[in-house]
Amino acid sequence: MSKTLLKVDGLKKYFPIRKGVLNKQVGDVKAVDDVSFEVFEGETLGIVGESGCGKSTTGRLLMRLLEPTEGKIEFAGKVISELSNNEMRKARRDIQMIFQDPYASLNPRHNIGKILEEPLIVHGMGNAKERKKKVLELLEIVGLNEYHVKRYPHQFSGGQRQRIGIARALMTNPRLIIADEPVSALDVSIQAQVLNLLQNLQKDLKLTYIFISHDLGVVRHISNRVGVMYLGKLVELTASEDLYAEPLHPYTQALLSSVPVPDPTFEREQLVISGDIPSASNPPSGCTFHTRCPFKKEECSQVVPKMQEVKPGHYVACHLYDANQHSMI
Amino acid sequence: MRKKLLEIKGLKTTFFTDDGQIPAVDDIDLSVHEGEILGIVGESGSGKSVTSLSIMGLIPSPPGKITGGEIRLDGKNLVTLSDKQMQKVRGKDVAMIFQEPMTSLNPLFTIGDQLKEAILIHNPKWSKKEAFARAVEIMKLVGLPRAEELLKDYPHQLSGGMRQRVMIAMALVCDPKVLIADEPTTALDVTIQAQILQLMKDLNKRLNTAVLLITHDLGVVAETCERVIVMYAGQIVEEAPIQEIFVNPKHPYTQGLIKSVPDMRYKKDNLYSIPGSVPKPGSIQVGCRFAARCEFAMERCIQETPPLYEAGEQHKSRCFLLEKQEVEQHVENFIES
């Protein structure tokens, strides 16, 4: 087993809901509620879930772009959740992020050269000449050219812009990259190009990825392990093959059976779950999925299920797999 | 063979801009049969949405204009209708649902008001009570619970999936013959998407409404459609029954597209990717529009525009390879890889 690079323990983020003239706090939106996991060096951990499940918030918390309400984040042996803002800024050299919308995450008034050089200036790396060399080097790595340096973001296509976003993330030689829906805004043919690029970079530069996406096909393709989130909680975490071959949590089963497969001959048992995702400001008691779960038991609405290792490396938070109960569905 | 309900011949929709004339849709032929679900797949800029807006007579003008061809609905040519005549067709004979249900519902009116408006416009003699009863009926048909109460709600009070159900209800309220669905599930989560697709399939069976489903998602097409049209840069590049297109795709673009989608069921080592990117609309005037990205491109592909060749039963493909009978070879390669 390879080394643990990132360890997250009991991570929580509650956004206060304020109301009235006095701005009194009337409740919380539990965007991320007690999430724990580890990321090993050199792997890709996929995080999937539907909108509002807290997957993007988790990504932002790891970089401390948002301050966690509670919980511990340990990166390469250092507890980064306790660092001061100043120290954290330095630590971000090793953790970089790629965003979903390549249109919104590049400054339209800066040319590509400047956009790419910026992280180096912020982190005080190299002199002007070295920085310039690094910019050209990375442009080449992501499949762009020297003459792109003087161009502005609007002169690029979506796929090219995402390449620039990737180059920018790589400028500081990070060890961990958090990619938040990096291919969701791209067309299928371009999506494949960017996914292949990410995979090749991982091989060449020994990167570790946290890959956040709502697209189960994409996550399956790129991840070694996958975590499934629902309403702020991690409900299942296991090796990518395991998850798709034998999903244990009813939500994962429903999610997988909902994905349209590009094969008209494919017949599957469809587990269409009814209803919508409940609001995170007023989540259901007990297991948050019990309102939509076809296998609901009495305790599900009362007791919050704990994450347990059901098989080696396969974690699930569901009462159906409680240790004292041997029968599994 | 079922009756042709909607028939488009040589449709050309051009946008007149400062950069010149841009043919967003160039010489499209297609027909939708009674009770079928026809899919149009394509990436952004392929002209799939412009095709649907042309049918509805909703091309923003200026800058857009239908510059050629005809759109026949039950024999009536929609292109020549006046705005007023078109208004009677729209919603009654052809209805449309859009991608983003929040922006297509008016936030200032209740669901009930908006549904009743659609009903009363096309049935001016109905009383408000009758309209209300019809609204309740149609809400139940699309699987919305507590219909009477929901009619008093405003769009923001509903979830995304419910809003899309309301949109479908609104589209179906006058029993249209053809329903155009432009990316109806793109903004929705997968579990909700599964519900909406199931609903559309059920309604298609029960009401026998023909559906023209426009999407970029090959998975959605595989699950819902009987026939598919693949569009690229304003043209139809391939048309085939659903089984055929996935098992035996003839156009290199379709082949590449199918290979580049990650499949959830098994892991491919390396994803195939089509090199380059979609050309800007109107930038290629002569030759095959896919030639620059095609691994089989020949000299001829750049000089001449290929016609749609017959490639089998109900199967057409716009590629010179079909003429040269080299197809078998390429298909073999495709299956092997």
Contacts between the chains, C-beta under 8 A, distances in Angstrom:
chain1	res1	chain2	res2	distance
A	50	B	189	3.8
A	50	B	190	6.7
A	50	B	191	6.6
A	50	B	192	7.9
A	51	B	189	5.6
A	157	B	277	4.9
A	157	B	278	8.0
A	159	B	277	5.7
A	160	B	277	7.6
A	187	B	43	3.9
A	187	B	44	5.6
A	187	B	216	6.9
A	187	B	278	6.6
A	188	B	43	6.4
A	188	B	216	6.7
A	188	B	218	7.4
A	188	B	257	6.0
A	188	B	260	5.7
A	188	B	261	5.9
A	189	B	43	6.4
A	189	B	256	6.5
A	189	B	257	6.4
A	189	B	260	5.5
A	189	B	273	6.6
A	189	B	274	4.1
A	189	B	277	7.8
A	189	B	278	7.6
A	190	B	277	6.1
A	191	B	260	7.3
A	192	B	260	3.7
A	192	B	261	7.8
A	192	B	262	7.9
A	192	B	271	4.5
A	192	B	272	6.5
A	192	B	273	3.6
A	192	B	274	7.3
A	193	B	273	4.3
A	193	B	274	7.8
A	193	B	275	7.7
A	195	B	262	7.3
A	195	B	271	5.6
A	195	B	273	7.9
A	196	B	270	6.4
A	196	B	271	5.6
A	196	B	273	5.6
A	199	B	270	7.6
A	214	B	189	7.0
A	214	B	190	7.2
A	215	B	262	7.9
A	216	B	190	7.2
A	216	B	264	5.2
A	217	B	219	7.7
A	217	B	261	6.8
A	217	B	262	4.1
A	217	B	263	6.1
A	217	B	264	4.4
A	218	B	262	5.2
A	220	B	262	6.5
A	220	B	263	8.0
A	220	B	264	5.1
A	220	B	267	6.4
A	221	B	262	3.7
A	221	B	267	6.3
A	221	B	268	6.9
A	221	B	271	6.4
A	240	B	267	7.4
A	241	B	267	7.4
A	244	B	264	6.3
A	244	B	265	7.1
A	254	B	191	6.0
A	255	B	190	6.3
A	255	B	191	6.3
A	256	B	264	7.0
A	257	B	194	7.7
A	258	B	190	4.5
A	258	B	191	4.8
A	258	B	193	6.7
A	258	B	194	3.8
A	259	B	190	5.6
A	259	B	219	6.8
A	259	B	264	5.5
A	260	B	193	7.5
A	260	B	194	7.8
A	260	B	197	7.3
A	260	B	217	6.6
A	260	B	219	3.1
A	260	B	220	4.9
A	260	B	222	6.5
A	260	B	223	4.5
A	261	B	219	5.6
A	261	B	222	6.4
A	261	B	223	7.3
A	261	B	263	6.9
A	261	B	264	6.6
A	261	B	265	6.6
A	262	B	218	4.1
A	262	B	219	4.7
A	262	B	221	7.7
A	262	B	222	5.0
A	262	B	246	6.8
A	262	B	258	6.6
A	262	B	261	5.2
A	262	B	263	6.6
A	263	B	222	5.7
A	263	B	246	6.0
A	263	B	263	7.6
A	264	B	222	4.6
A	264	B	223	7.7
A	264	B	242	4.6
A	264	B	243	5.5
A	264	B	246	5.7
A	265	B	243	6.9
A	265	B	246	7.8
A	265	B	247	7.8
A	266	B	222	7.5
A	266	B	265	7.7
A	270	B	194	7.1
A	272	B	191	7.7
A	272	B	194	5.3
A	272	B	195	6.2
A	272	B	198	6.3
A	273	B	191	5.8
A	274	B	195	7.4
A	276	B	159	4.4
A	276	B	160	7.9
A	276	B	161	5.7
A	276	B	162	7.2
A	276	B	192	6.9
A	277	B	159	7.8
A	277	B	189	7.2
